[in-house]
Amino acid sequence: MARARERLEADILIVGGGPAGLSAAIRLGQRARDSARSGGREPFIVLVEKGRYVGAHLRSGAVIDPRAFRELIPDFDRRAPLEQRVTEEAVLYLTPRRALRFPAWALPPELKNEGNYVVSLSKVARWMAEEAERLGVTILTETSVVEPIIEGGRLVGVRTGPKGLDRNGQPRANYDPGTDIYAPVTILAEGAHGTVARVVIRAFGLAGGRQPMIYSGAVKEVIELPRKDYPPGKIFTTLGYPARYGTFGGGFFYDMSGPYVAVGLVYSLDWTDPDLDLHEELQRWKLHPYVHRHLQGGRVVQYSACIIPEGGYYAIPRLYMPGGLLTGDSAGLVNVPRNKGIHLAVYSGMVAAEVAWDAWQAGDFSEERLAEYERRLRASWAWEELYRVRNFRQAFQDGFLLGLLRAGLYRWTGGRLFRDPLPIRVGHRLARHGSQAPRPPVRWDDALILDKRSDIARGAPKYDEQPSHLRIVDSGLCLECQRLYDSPCTKFCPGDVFRWEPSEARIVISHENCLHPKICEFACPYDNIRWSPPQGGDGPNYTLT
């Protein structure tokens, strides 16, 4: 007899164990603790996280602005697992052989990191989860949320996915159908392009009148060095090489504690080259003379990939709906020129928690009550920070040099020059395969410069037997894509998930390689790939990213 779905009732539900969800959990736990001390009620607060442990699926640069963390946890600087305080920084323009440093006086404040910290977001999240649990929050790991529960025009909870299906979708002996979790208010903190967030944004028309959200793709490695011939806390970011004309993005180098350093490459997903391979571009970047001398003798110990929302201020959807609140990357709260969103995620999670707490205390979960969340954010320093750079990303959609000019003028005039908002384009203008000069091949060394399969092993993806969580919508479109563009998915995927099989004239999917970046949903020129969460606990197992 088939098992029935279980039902769990919570007072406040949080979906996602990243910085936004964990900050919401901590602030709610703090409020519950204070209430209990004064003889008041305590709510049942539940946070669900799809990773094997909190932090397993988290990856970021990351250099954080500690402002919001200090508001959440006043002794954050003393207790948090911080890697390094930034002590030396540079912004460089790379040619194939040279590195040209921008003078400090020419850099806007958004590109300066004085007082900021290098962190492993995975480590920080694990520490935040301990804080939340100590405050009484229930955290359910290995729990994939697959869809929202909408009843009577209201978000009333979420449905978790089944476990124990074989590759054909048939129940095995350990089959678990999943759980329906209900709550009068749900805080969505799933990260970029969240599974529930994307559905409720459409269902409740939250993006009406907004610009479309666009994304960049990022790959990152943590490298172990035998020695460090530079000052502790050094960071640098680069523009230019290896990016070709029309590609927006650059590289980063962040010193970590001990023998480790974080490096990565971020490219906007509107590139024009169908042969672009983000992983290979990172290997090429590491071989640049300036970068390579900082990595001598190193070996890669962890590899990860993700997407970053970069539509900016004018693409932020309405942040509340009947029964729910959007936070962090799920809401597109990223300062693109600073390449920072963690502090905004933390702050938005705190504000969402305050509003959810007030609603629970009053027994009033009306849409008008929850709208207070967006009103408070709009009156905050976080919203002002996003407003100041509201046209930055749009300025670069017609090339790097014109983008620099536009961005400078918009900053100088406070955004009041030319058009405000600047229009934003979505999608690809791919050139035909082979229309751009081929790159020289990268030579692997099996330590610092790795082929993609070797790097994927450093991401430690682990999947039990189950149906594929990736799907081709129309296999016929793959034939046209292969003819015109030589199947870009076989290159752009950082996990080497897609392979063209000539004998079968089709794309073969190796879902067990997937690192969960969701780049495929945006980089496919035919919008022909769909990603959904695998069963809870599966996927990468990051510890240093």
KEKE-811623 format. One line per 2 residues: their letters; for each residue x, y, z of C-alpha. Coordinates in nm, 2 decimals. Example, Ala and Ser with C-alpha at 12.3 -4.5 7.8 and 13.67 -1.06 7.14 Angstrom:
BEGIN
as) 1.23 -0.45 0.78; 1.37 -0.11 0.71 $
# end
This chain:
BEGIN
ma) 0.00 0.00 0.00; 0.14 0.34 -0.10 $
ra) 0.24 0.57 0.18; 0.04 0.89 0.21 $
re) 0.20 1.23 0.21; 0.26 1.36 0.56 $
rl) 0.14 1.71 0.67; 0.34 1.94 0.89 $
ea) 0.20 2.26 1.04; 0.44 2.55 1.13 $
di) 0.38 2.90 1.25; 0.64 3.05 1.03 $
li) 0.82 2.87 0.75; 1.15 2.96 0.58 $
vg) 1.25 2.80 0.25; 1.63 2.79 0.20 $
gg) 1.93 2.77 0.43; 2.14 3.05 0.27 $
pa) 2.22 3.39 0.43; 1.87 3.53 0.38 $
gl) 1.69 3.23 0.53; 1.94 3.19 0.81 $
sa) 1.93 3.55 0.91; 1.55 3.53 0.91 $
ai) 1.57 3.22 1.13; 1.81 3.39 1.38 $
rl) 1.61 3.71 1.41; 1.29 3.51 1.47 $
gq) 1.47 3.29 1.72; 1.59 3.61 1.90 $
ra) 1.24 3.74 1.91; 1.10 3.41 2.04 $
rd) 1.37 3.40 2.31; 1.29 3.75 2.42 $
sa) 0.92 3.67 2.42; 0.97 3.35 2.63 $
rs) 1.18 3.55 2.89; 0.89 3.79 2.94 $
gg) 0.64 3.50 2.97; 0.51 3.53 2.61 $
re) 0.44 3.28 2.34; 0.69 3.11 2.12 $
pf) 0.61 3.01 1.76; 0.71 2.69 1.58 $
iv) 0.97 2.81 1.33; 1.08 2.57 1.05 $
lv) 1.36 2.62 0.80; 1.39 2.36 0.51 $
ek) 1.72 2.32 0.32; 1.77 2.08 0.03 $
gr) 2.14 2.02 0.09; 2.28 1.73 0.29 $
yv) 2.38 1.98 0.55; 2.34 2.36 0.57 $
ga) 2.61 2.51 0.34; 2.64 2.20 0.12 $
hl) 2.50 2.39 -0.18; 2.63 2.74 -0.10 $
rs) 2.90 2.90 -0.30; 3.01 3.26 -0.34 $
ga) 3.33 3.47 -0.38; 3.30 3.60 -0.12 $
vi) 3.40 3.93 0.02; 3.13 4.05 0.25 $
dp) 3.02 4.39 0.38; 2.96 4.31 0.75 $
ra) 2.71 4.59 0.81; 2.39 4.37 0.81 $
fr) 2.57 4.09 1.00; 2.65 4.33 1.28 $
el) 2.29 4.44 1.30; 2.19 4.07 1.33 $
ip) 2.47 3.95 1.56; 2.64 4.24 1.74 $
df) 2.96 4.04 1.81; 2.97 3.90 1.46 $
dr) 3.33 4.01 1.40; 3.45 3.83 1.71 $
ra) 3.26 3.50 1.67; 3.20 3.44 1.30 $
pl) 3.43 3.20 1.10; 3.59 3.48 0.90 $
eq) 3.88 3.40 0.67; 4.06 3.74 0.63 $
rv) 4.00 4.11 0.67; 4.08 4.28 0.33 $
te) 4.42 4.45 0.37; 4.52 4.51 0.01 $
ea) 4.31 4.53 -0.31; 4.34 4.61 -0.67 $
vl) 4.13 4.63 -0.99; 4.32 4.53 -1.30 $
yl) 4.26 4.53 -1.67; 4.42 4.23 -1.83 $
tp) 4.55 4.20 -2.18; 4.68 3.85 -2.29 $
rr) 5.02 3.92 -2.13; 4.99 4.23 -1.92 $
al) 4.80 4.36 -1.61; 4.71 4.73 -1.60 $
rf) 4.62 4.85 -1.26; 4.35 5.12 -1.22 $
pa) 4.47 5.39 -0.99; 4.29 5.40 -0.66 $
wa) 4.17 5.76 -0.71; 3.99 5.65 -1.03 $
lp) 3.78 5.38 -0.86; 3.43 5.45 -0.74 $
pe) 3.34 5.36 -0.38; 3.15 5.05 -0.50 $
lk) 3.48 4.89 -0.60; 3.66 4.94 -0.27 $
ne) 3.66 4.69 0.01; 3.82 4.86 0.31 $
gn) 3.68 4.70 0.63; 3.52 4.40 0.45 $
yv) 3.60 4.03 0.51; 3.68 3.74 0.29 $
vs) 3.46 3.44 0.39; 3.36 3.09 0.29 $
ls) 2.99 3.13 0.27; 2.95 2.76 0.33 $
kv) 3.13 2.79 0.66; 2.94 3.11 0.76 $
ar) 2.61 2.94 0.69; 2.70 2.64 0.90 $
wm) 2.78 2.87 1.19; 2.46 3.07 1.14 $
ae) 2.26 2.74 1.14; 2.41 2.65 1.48 $
ea) 2.30 3.00 1.60; 1.95 2.95 1.48 $
er) 1.92 2.60 1.63; 2.05 2.73 1.96 $
lg) 1.76 2.98 1.95; 1.51 2.70 1.90 $
vt) 1.46 2.71 1.52; 1.39 2.36 1.36 $
il) 1.61 2.30 1.06; 1.51 2.02 0.82 $
te) 1.81 1.94 0.59; 1.79 1.70 0.29 $
ts) 1.45 1.84 0.21; 1.39 1.95 -0.14 $
vv) 1.10 2.18 -0.20; 0.94 2.12 -0.54 $
ep) 0.64 2.34 -0.56; 0.43 2.60 -0.36 $
ii) 0.09 2.52 -0.22; -0.15 2.79 -0.33 $
eg) -0.50 2.77 -0.20; -0.77 3.04 -0.22 $
gr) -0.54 3.28 -0.39; -0.28 3.25 -0.11 $
lv) 0.05 3.09 -0.06; -0.02 2.85 0.23 $
gv) 0.29 2.63 0.23; 0.52 2.42 0.02 $
rt) 0.54 2.06 -0.10; 0.86 1.86 -0.06 $
gp) 0.98 1.61 -0.32; 0.97 1.23 -0.29 $
kg) 1.27 1.02 -0.21; 1.34 0.66 -0.30 $
ld) 1.24 0.66 -0.67; 1.44 0.46 -0.92 $
rn) 1.57 0.61 -1.24; 1.23 0.53 -1.41 $
gq) 1.03 0.71 -1.14; 0.91 0.39 -0.97 $
pr) 0.90 0.36 -0.59; 1.18 0.15 -0.43 $
an) 1.17 -0.01 -0.09; 1.27 0.31 0.09 $
yd) 1.01 0.53 -0.09; 0.90 0.84 0.09 $
pg) 0.64 1.05 -0.09; 0.74 1.38 0.08 $
td) 0.56 1.62 0.31; 0.32 1.91 0.27 $
iy) 0.44 2.19 0.51; 0.17 2.45 0.59 $
ap) 0.23 2.79 0.75; 0.03 3.12 0.76 $
vt) 0.35 3.30 0.63; 0.64 3.17 0.43 $
il) 0.97 3.35 0.38; 1.12 3.25 0.05 $
ae) 1.50 3.25 0.06; 1.59 2.99 -0.21 $
ga) 1.87 3.19 -0.38; 1.87 3.29 -0.75 $
hg) 1.58 3.16 -0.97; 1.43 2.97 -0.68 $
tv) 1.19 2.68 -0.75; 0.91 2.82 -0.55 $
ar) 0.99 3.19 -0.61; 0.97 3.16 -0.99 $
vv) 0.63 3.01 -0.96; 0.48 3.26 -0.72 $
ir) 0.63 3.55 -0.91; 0.42 3.44 -1.21 $
af) 0.12 3.33 -1.01; 0.08 3.65 -0.82 $
gl) 0.21 3.89 -1.09; 0.49 4.01 -0.88 $
ag) 0.71 4.11 -1.18; 0.44 4.33 -1.34 $
gr) 0.58 4.66 -1.46; 0.93 4.56 -1.37 $
qp) 1.23 4.50 -1.61; 1.31 4.14 -1.67 $
mi) 1.57 3.98 -1.45; 1.90 3.88 -1.61 $
ys) 2.18 3.66 -1.47; 2.55 3.60 -1.48 $
ga) 2.72 3.26 -1.45; 3.01 3.20 -1.22 $
vk) 3.27 2.93 -1.16; 3.49 2.92 -0.86 $
ev) 3.78 2.71 -0.73; 3.94 2.70 -0.39 $
ie) 4.31 2.64 -0.43; 4.56 2.51 -0.17 $
lp) 4.90 2.68 -0.20; 5.24 2.56 -0.07 $
rk) 5.32 2.91 0.03; 5.19 3.26 0.00 $
dy) 5.42 3.53 -0.14; 5.18 3.82 -0.08 $
pp) 5.03 3.99 0.22; 4.75 3.82 0.41 $
gk) 4.41 3.96 0.31; 4.51 4.05 -0.05 $
if) 4.23 4.06 -0.31; 4.21 4.16 -0.67 $
tt) 3.95 4.17 -0.94; 4.01 4.18 -1.31 $
lg) 3.84 4.30 -1.63; 3.94 4.22 -1.99 $
yp) 4.12 3.89 -2.08; 4.01 3.62 -2.13 $
ar) 3.67 3.77 -2.21; 3.61 3.85 -2.57 $
yg) 3.44 4.17 -2.69; 3.08 4.17 -2.59 $
tf) 3.12 3.95 -2.29; 3.05 4.13 -1.95 $
gg) 3.24 4.00 -1.65; 3.58 3.94 -1.50 $
gf) 3.78 3.74 -1.25; 3.86 3.75 -0.88 $
fy) 4.13 3.64 -0.64; 4.06 3.64 -0.27 $
dm) 4.31 3.54 0.00; 4.16 3.30 0.26 $
sg) 4.29 3.17 0.59; 4.56 2.90 0.61 $
py) 4.69 2.77 0.28; 4.38 2.85 0.08 $
va) 4.28 3.11 -0.18; 3.95 3.15 -0.37 $
vg) 3.96 3.23 -0.75; 3.68 3.26 -0.99 $
lv) 3.53 3.40 -1.31; 3.19 3.57 -1.36 $
ys) 3.04 3.62 -1.70; 2.70 3.76 -1.79 $
ld) 2.48 3.49 -1.96; 2.41 3.71 -2.26 $
wt) 2.75 3.63 -2.43; 2.75 3.59 -2.81 $
dp) 3.00 3.30 -2.86; 2.83 2.96 -2.89 $
dl) 3.16 2.79 -2.81; 3.22 2.97 -2.48 $
dl) 3.32 2.73 -2.20; 3.31 2.91 -1.86 $
he) 3.52 2.64 -1.69; 3.79 2.66 -1.97 $
el) 3.79 3.04 -1.95; 3.87 3.01 -1.58 $
qr) 4.17 2.78 -1.65; 4.28 3.03 -1.92 $
wk) 4.25 3.31 -1.67; 4.47 3.13 -1.41 $
lh) 4.74 3.09 -1.68; 4.77 3.47 -1.72 $
py) 5.12 3.57 -1.60; 4.99 3.81 -1.33 $
vh) 4.74 3.56 -1.19; 4.96 3.26 -1.23 $
rh) 5.24 3.40 -1.02; 5.00 3.42 -0.73 $
lq) 4.91 3.05 -0.77; 5.24 2.89 -0.82 $
gg) 5.25 2.53 -0.70; 4.89 2.53 -0.60 $
rv) 4.63 2.25 -0.64; 4.26 2.28 -0.67 $
vq) 4.07 2.13 -0.37; 3.71 2.25 -0.44 $
ys) 3.51 2.36 -0.75; 3.17 2.51 -0.77 $
ac) 2.94 2.71 -1.00; 2.63 2.93 -0.96 $
ii) 2.42 3.20 -1.12; 2.39 3.56 -0.99 $
pe) 2.09 3.79 -1.05; 2.21 4.11 -1.20 $
gg) 1.90 4.29 -1.33; 1.93 4.54 -1.05 $
yy) 1.69 4.79 -0.90; 1.44 4.81 -1.18 $
ai) 1.41 4.43 -1.21; 1.32 4.36 -0.84 $
pr) 0.97 4.22 -0.82; 0.71 4.30 -0.57 $
ly) 0.84 4.14 -0.25; 0.52 4.04 -0.08 $
mp) 0.22 3.83 -0.17; -0.07 3.68 0.02 $
gg) 0.11 3.45 0.26; 0.46 3.50 0.15 $
ll) 0.78 3.72 0.13; 1.07 3.72 -0.11 $
tg) 1.42 3.78 0.02; 1.78 3.78 -0.10 $
ds) 1.88 3.65 -0.44; 1.52 3.51 -0.48 $
ag) 1.43 3.88 -0.50; 1.73 3.99 -0.71 $
lv) 1.88 4.19 -0.43; 2.24 4.23 -0.56 $
nv) 2.46 4.53 -0.60; 2.61 4.45 -0.94 $
pr) 2.91 4.70 -0.94; 3.01 4.59 -0.59 $
nk) 2.95 4.22 -0.69; 2.78 4.18 -0.35 $
gi) 2.45 4.05 -0.24; 2.52 3.86 0.08 $
hl) 2.48 4.16 0.31; 2.15 4.25 0.13 $
av) 2.03 3.90 0.17; 2.10 3.91 0.54 $
ys) 1.93 4.24 0.58; 1.62 4.14 0.38 $
gm) 1.60 3.82 0.59; 1.60 4.02 0.91 $
va) 1.33 4.26 0.79; 1.12 3.98 0.66 $
ae) 1.15 3.81 1.00; 1.05 4.12 1.19 $
va) 0.74 4.16 0.97; 0.65 3.79 1.00 $
wd) 0.69 3.81 1.38; 0.46 4.11 1.40 $
aw) 0.21 3.93 1.19; 0.22 3.62 1.40 $
qa) 0.19 3.82 1.72; -0.11 4.01 1.59 $
gd) -0.27 3.70 1.43; -0.30 3.91 1.11 $
fs) -0.13 3.76 0.80; -0.32 3.98 0.55 $
ee) -0.14 4.10 0.24; -0.16 4.46 0.38 $
rl) 0.02 4.35 0.69; 0.29 4.17 0.49 $
ae) 0.33 4.47 0.26; 0.50 4.63 0.55 $
ye) 0.81 4.43 0.46; 0.86 4.61 0.13 $
rr) 0.78 4.95 0.29; 1.05 4.89 0.55 $
lr) 1.31 4.78 0.29; 1.23 5.08 0.07 $
as) 1.30 5.31 0.36; 1.63 5.14 0.44 $
wa) 2.00 5.19 0.36; 1.98 4.87 0.15 $
we) 1.73 5.01 -0.09; 1.92 5.33 -0.12 $
el) 2.23 5.13 -0.21; 2.05 4.95 -0.49 $
yr) 1.89 5.27 -0.62; 2.23 5.45 -0.65 $
vr) 2.35 5.18 -0.90; 2.01 5.12 -1.07 $
nf) 2.13 5.15 -1.43; 2.48 5.00 -1.40 $
rq) 2.43 4.66 -1.56; 2.21 4.80 -1.84 $
af) 2.49 5.04 -1.93; 2.72 4.76 -2.04 $
qd) 2.48 4.58 -2.28; 2.64 4.75 -2.58 $
gf) 3.00 4.68 -2.50; 3.26 4.74 -2.23 $
ll) 3.40 5.08 -2.33; 3.06 5.23 -2.39 $
gl) 2.95 5.08 -2.07; 3.23 5.24 -1.87 $
lr) 3.14 5.58 -2.02; 2.77 5.53 -1.95 $
ag) 2.82 5.40 -1.60; 3.05 5.69 -1.51 $
ly) 2.80 5.95 -1.64; 2.51 5.79 -1.46 $
rw) 2.71 5.78 -1.14; 2.81 6.15 -1.18 $
tg) 2.46 6.26 -1.25; 2.28 6.04 -1.00 $
gr) 2.11 5.85 -1.28; 1.94 6.15 -1.44 $
lf) 2.12 6.15 -1.77; 1.99 6.01 -2.10 $
rd) 1.72 5.76 -2.00; 1.62 5.64 -1.66 $
pl) 1.56 5.35 -1.65; 1.79 5.23 -1.93 $
pi) 1.63 4.94 -2.12; 1.75 4.59 -2.06 $
rv) 1.78 4.31 -2.31; 1.71 3.94 -2.23 $
gh) 1.84 3.64 -2.43; 2.11 3.56 -2.67 $
rl) 2.24 3.70 -3.00; 2.46 3.40 -3.07 $
ar) 2.69 3.40 -3.36; 2.71 3.08 -3.56 $
hg) 2.95 2.81 -3.45; 3.30 2.87 -3.58 $
sq) 3.24 3.24 -3.67; 3.49 3.35 -3.40 $
ap) 3.86 3.27 -3.41; 3.93 2.95 -3.22 $
rp) 4.12 2.97 -2.89; 4.44 2.78 -2.84 $
pv) 4.38 2.47 -2.63; 4.45 2.48 -2.26 $
rw) 4.71 2.23 -2.14; 4.60 2.06 -1.82 $
dd) 4.85 1.98 -1.54; 4.62 1.77 -1.31 $
al) 4.69 2.01 -1.01; 4.62 2.38 -1.08 $
il) 4.49 2.36 -1.44; 4.22 2.10 -1.45 $
dk) 4.00 1.95 -1.72; 3.63 1.98 -1.65 $
rs) 3.57 1.62 -1.53; 3.86 1.64 -1.28 $
di) 3.73 1.97 -1.15; 3.38 1.83 -1.11 $
ar) 3.51 1.56 -0.88; 3.63 1.85 -0.65 $
ga) 3.27 1.96 -0.63; 3.18 1.62 -0.48 $
pk) 2.84 1.59 -0.63; 2.66 1.28 -0.50 $
yd) 2.33 1.14 -0.62; 2.14 0.83 -0.52 $
eq) 1.95 0.64 -0.79; 1.66 0.86 -0.91 $
ps) 1.50 1.01 -1.22; 1.70 1.29 -1.39 $
hl) 1.62 1.64 -1.25; 1.71 1.79 -1.59 $
ri) 1.49 1.77 -1.89; 1.50 1.86 -2.26 $
vd) 1.17 2.02 -2.35; 1.18 1.95 -2.73 $
sg) 1.45 1.72 -2.86; 1.38 1.84 -3.21 $
lc) 1.51 2.18 -3.13; 1.84 2.02 -3.03 $
le) 1.89 1.91 -3.39; 1.86 2.27 -3.51 $
cq) 2.08 2.40 -3.23; 2.35 2.14 -3.31 $
rl) 2.34 2.24 -3.68; 2.36 2.62 -3.62 $
yd) 2.56 2.64 -3.29; 2.72 2.30 -3.23 $
sp) 2.52 2.24 -2.91; 2.64 2.52 -2.68 $
ct) 2.51 2.33 -2.37; 2.80 2.08 -2.42 $
kf) 3.04 2.36 -2.35; 2.87 2.62 -2.12 $
cp) 2.76 2.37 -1.85; 3.02 2.38 -1.57 $
gd) 2.92 2.02 -1.47; 2.97 1.87 -1.82 $
vf) 2.61 1.74 -1.79; 2.52 1.75 -2.16 $
rw) 2.68 1.55 -2.44; 2.59 1.53 -2.81 $
ep) 2.57 1.17 -2.92; 2.61 1.17 -3.30 $
se) 2.51 0.80 -3.35; 2.17 0.88 -3.19 $
ar) 2.15 1.25 -3.30; 2.05 1.36 -2.96 $
iv) 2.17 1.52 -2.64; 2.26 1.27 -2.36 $
is) 2.22 1.40 -2.00; 2.45 1.29 -1.72 $
he) 2.25 1.45 -1.43; 2.49 1.29 -1.17 $
nc) 2.75 1.56 -1.27; 2.52 1.85 -1.19 $
lh) 2.65 2.12 -0.95; 2.31 2.30 -0.94 $
pk) 2.41 2.64 -1.10; 2.10 2.65 -1.33 $
ic) 2.31 2.81 -1.60; 2.15 2.58 -1.86 $
ef) 1.80 2.74 -1.81; 1.94 3.08 -1.93 $
ac) 2.23 3.00 -2.16; 2.04 2.76 -2.40 $
py) 1.96 2.97 -2.71; 1.62 2.79 -2.75 $
dn) 1.52 2.80 -2.38; 1.49 2.43 -2.41 $
ir) 1.63 2.30 -2.08; 1.45 2.27 -1.75 $
ws) 1.61 2.22 -1.41; 1.42 2.10 -1.10 $
pp) 1.55 2.00 -0.76; 1.67 1.64 -0.72 $
qg) 1.58 1.45 -0.41; 1.68 1.61 -0.08 $
gd) 2.04 1.57 0.02; 2.17 1.51 -0.33 $
gp) 2.40 1.73 -0.53; 2.73 1.90 -0.44 $
ny) 2.88 1.89 -0.09; 3.07 2.21 -0.05 $
tl) 3.27 2.29 0.26; 3.51 2.57 0.16 $
t) 3.32 2.77 -0.10 $
# end
